[in-house]
Amino acid sequence: GTLRGHSNTVASVAFNNDGTLIASGSWDNTVRLWDPTTMEEKGTLRGHSNTVASVAFNNDGTLIASGSWDNTVRLWDPTTMEEKGTL
């Protein structure tokens, strides 16, 4: 299937370790979370002011790191979809 929702090029995609969540980073400055079973969007993480070039989960899936052309790395909680910090 195809996951649709970003309004520009998708630059990075990552699965969490148990395969229950996908994060995608895009030139639309967002990170989107997806359920790979239902193919539904679970939410959109907003905060970057430029392209999100990379996304990664930590080992236990409790954080997502997103790297952007805005010269920041942001940390997100995939459950609450809240930003936890900026590096």
PyRosetta script that sets phi, psi and omega in degrees:
from pyrosetta import init, pose_from_sequence

init()
pose = pose_from_sequence("GTLRGHSNTVASVAFNNDGTLIASGSWDNTVRLWDPTTMEEKGTLRGHSNTVASVAFNNDGTLIASGSWDNTVRLWDPTTMEEKGTL")
pose.set_psi(1, 174.5)
pose.set_omega(1, -179.2)
pose.set_phi(2, -121.4)
pose.set_psi(2, 132.5)
pose.set_omega(2, 176.6)
pose.set_phi(3, -94.7)
pose.set_psi(3, 117.8)
pose.set_omega(3, -177.5)
pose.set_phi(4, -117.1)
pose.set_psi(4, 138.1)
pose.set_omega(4, 179.0)
pose.set_phi(5, 171.1)
pose.set_psi(5, -35.2)
pose.set_omega(5, 177.8)
pose.set_phi(6, -68.3)
pose.set_psi(6, 148.9)
pose.set_omega(6, 179.6)
pose.set_phi(7, -100.3)
pose.set_psi(7, 6.7)
pose.set_omega(7, 178.1)
pose.set_phi(8, -154.3)
pose.set_psi(8, -176.3)
pose.set_omega(8, -176.7)
pose.set_phi(9, -52.9)
pose.set_psi(9, 137.5)
pose.set_omega(9, 173.2)
pose.set_phi(10, -89.9)
pose.set_psi(10, 122.8)
pose.set_omega(10, -174.1)
pose.set_phi(11, -99.8)
pose.set_psi(11, -23.0)
pose.set_omega(11, -175.1)
pose.set_phi(12, -155.6)
pose.set_psi(12, 145.7)
pose.set_omega(12, 179.2)
pose.set_phi(13, -140.6)
pose.set_psi(13, 140.6)
pose.set_omega(13, 177.1)
pose.set_phi(14, -145.8)
pose.set_psi(14, 141.4)
pose.set_omega(14, 170.8)
pose.set_phi(15, -93.7)
pose.set_psi(15, 147.8)
pose.set_omega(15, 167.6)
pose.set_phi(16, -73.4)
pose.set_psi(16, 170.0)
pose.set_omega(16, -171.9)
pose.set_phi(17, -63.4)
pose.set_psi(17, -32.1)
pose.set_omega(17, -179.1)
pose.set_phi(18, -95.0)
pose.set_psi(18, 5.5)
pose.set_omega(18, 173.8)
pose.set_phi(19, 75.3)
pose.set_psi(19, 15.5)
pose.set_omega(19, -176.3)
pose.set_phi(20, -96.8)
pose.set_psi(20, -5.5)
pose.set_omega(20, -178.1)
pose.set_phi(21, -147.7)
pose.set_psi(21, 141.1)
pose.set_omega(21, 174.5)
pose.set_phi(22, -117.9)
pose.set_psi(22, 138.0)
pose.set_omega(22, 171.2)
pose.set_phi(23, -114.1)
pose.set_psi(23, 136.7)
pose.set_omega(23, 176.8)
pose.set_phi(24, -128.7)
pose.set_psi(24, 136.4)
pose.set_omega(24, 177.8)
pose.set_phi(25, -110.7)
pose.set_psi(25, 143.5)
pose.set_omega(25, -169.7)
pose.set_phi(26, -137.9)
pose.set_psi(26, 163.5)
pose.set_omega(26, 172.1)
pose.set_phi(27, -68.1)
pose.set_psi(27, -8.5)
pose.set_omega(27, 176.1)
pose.set_phi(28, -83.7)
pose.set_psi(28, 9.8)
pose.set_omega(28, 175.1)
pose.set_phi(29, 73.6)
pose.set_psi(29, 15.6)
pose.set_omega(29, -178.5)
pose.set_phi(30, -122.0)
pose.set_psi(30, 161.1)
pose.set_omega(30, 167.0)
pose.set_phi(31, -112.8)
pose.set_psi(31, 130.4)
pose.set_omega(31, 176.8)
pose.set_phi(32, -115.0)
pose.set_psi(32, 145.1)
pose.set_omega(32, 179.0)
pose.set_phi(33, -110.4)
pose.set_psi(33, 138.9)
pose.set_omega(33, -173.1)
pose.set_phi(34, -133.5)
pose.set_psi(34, 146.7)
pose.set_omega(34, 170.5)
pose.set_phi(35, -93.7)
pose.set_psi(35, 113.1)
pose.set_omega(35, -176.2)
pose.set_phi(36, -69.8)
pose.set_psi(36, -17.4)
pose.set_omega(36, 179.1)
pose.set_phi(37, -79.5)
pose.set_psi(37, -47.5)
pose.set_omega(37, -177.4)
pose.set_phi(38, -92.2)
pose.set_psi(38, -13.7)
pose.set_omega(38, -177.1)
pose.set_phi(39, 66.0)
pose.set_psi(39, 20.9)
pose.set_omega(39, -179.2)
pose.set_phi(40, -97.0)
pose.set_psi(40, 145.6)
pose.set_omega(40, 173.9)
pose.set_phi(41, -74.0)
pose.set_psi(41, 132.1)
pose.set_omega(41, 180.0)
pose.set_phi(42, -94.9)
pose.set_psi(42, -20.9)
pose.set_omega(42, 179.8)
pose.set_phi(43, 166.0)
pose.set_psi(43, 168.6)
pose.set_omega(43, 179.9)
pose.set_phi(44, -124.3)
pose.set_psi(44, 129.8)
pose.set_omega(44, 178.7)
pose.set_phi(45, -100.2)
pose.set_psi(45, 118.0)
pose.set_omega(45, -177.1)
pose.set_phi(46, -116.8)
pose.set_psi(46, 141.1)
pose.set_omega(46, 178.4)
pose.set_phi(47, 167.3)
pose.set_psi(47, -29.3)
pose.set_omega(47, 177.7)
pose.set_phi(48, -73.5)
pose.set_psi(48, 148.8)
pose.set_omega(48, 179.4)
pose.set_phi(49, -106.4)
pose.set_psi(49, 7.8)
pose.set_omega(49, 177.5)
pose.set_phi(50, -153.4)
pose.set_psi(50, -179.8)
pose.set_omega(50, -177.2)
pose.set_phi(51, -47.5)
pose.set_psi(51, 134.4)
pose.set_omega(51, 171.2)
pose.set_phi(52, -91.3)
pose.set_psi(52, 109.5)
pose.set_omega(52, -172.4)
pose.set_phi(53, -92.9)
pose.set_psi(53, -20.8)
pose.set_omega(53, -178.9)
pose.set_phi(54, -150.1)
pose.set_psi(54, 146.4)
pose.set_omega(54, 174.5)
pose.set_phi(55, -137.2)
pose.set_psi(55, 145.2)
pose.set_omega(55, 178.2)
pose.set_phi(56, -154.7)
pose.set_psi(56, 145.2)
pose.set_omega(56, 173.4)
pose.set_phi(57, -93.9)
pose.set_psi(57, 149.4)
pose.set_omega(57, 168.0)
pose.set_phi(58, -75.4)
pose.set_psi(58, 173.6)
pose.set_omega(58, -171.6)
pose.set_phi(59, -59.9)
pose.set_psi(59, -37.1)
pose.set_omega(59, -178.0)
pose.set_phi(60, -96.5)
pose.set_psi(60, 5.8)
pose.set_omega(60, 174.3)
pose.set_phi(61, 75.5)
pose.set_psi(61, 13.4)
pose.set_omega(61, -177.5)
pose.set_phi(62, -89.5)
pose.set_psi(62, -10.0)
pose.set_omega(62, 178.0)
pose.set_phi(63, -140.0)
pose.set_psi(63, 147.8)
pose.set_omega(63, 169.9)
pose.set_phi(64, -118.1)
pose.set_psi(64, 134.1)
pose.set_omega(64, 172.2)
pose.set_phi(65, -106.0)
pose.set_psi(65, 134.1)
pose.set_omega(65, 176.4)
pose.set_phi(66, -124.7)
pose.set_psi(66, 130.6)
pose.set_omega(66, 178.5)
pose.set_phi(67, -107.7)
pose.set_psi(67, 135.7)
pose.set_omega(67, -172.4)
pose.set_phi(68, -130.6)
pose.set_psi(68, 158.9)
pose.set_omega(68, 172.5)
pose.set_phi(69, -69.1)
pose.set_psi(69, -4.2)
pose.set_omega(69, 174.8)
pose.set_phi(70, -83.6)
pose.set_psi(70, 10.4)
pose.set_omega(70, 176.6)
pose.set_phi(71, 70.1)
pose.set_psi(71, 25.7)
pose.set_omega(71, 176.8)
pose.set_phi(72, -127.9)
pose.set_psi(72, 156.3)
pose.set_omega(72, 165.6)
pose.set_phi(73, -114.7)
pose.set_psi(73, 127.6)
pose.set_omega(73, 178.6)
pose.set_phi(74, -113.4)
pose.set_psi(74, 143.9)
pose.set_omega(74, 178.0)
pose.set_phi(75, -109.7)
pose.set_psi(75, 135.2)
pose.set_omega(75, -173.9)
pose.set_phi(76, -129.7)
pose.set_psi(76, 147.0)
pose.set_omega(76, 170.9)
pose.set_phi(77, -92.1)
pose.set_psi(77, 115.7)
pose.set_omega(77, -176.6)
pose.set_phi(78, -70.5)
pose.set_psi(78, -16.5)
pose.set_omega(78, 178.9)
pose.set_phi(79, -81.6)
pose.set_psi(79, -49.3)
pose.set_omega(79, -178.6)
pose.set_phi(80, -90.1)
pose.set_psi(80, -16.0)
pose.set_omega(80, -176.7)
pose.set_phi(81, 63.2)
pose.set_psi(81, 25.3)
pose.set_omega(81, 177.2)
pose.set_phi(82, -96.5)
pose.set_psi(82, 146.6)
pose.set_omega(82, 174.4)
pose.set_phi(83, -74.1)
pose.set_psi(83, 132.3)
pose.set_omega(83, -178.1)
pose.set_phi(84, -101.0)
pose.set_psi(84, -17.2)
pose.set_omega(84, 179.7)
pose.set_phi(85, 171.4)
pose.set_psi(85, 164.7)
pose.set_omega(85, 178.4)
pose.set_phi(86, -127.6)
pose.set_psi(86, 133.6)
pose.set_omega(86, 178.3)
pose.set_phi(87, -109.0)
pose.dump_pdb("model.pdb")
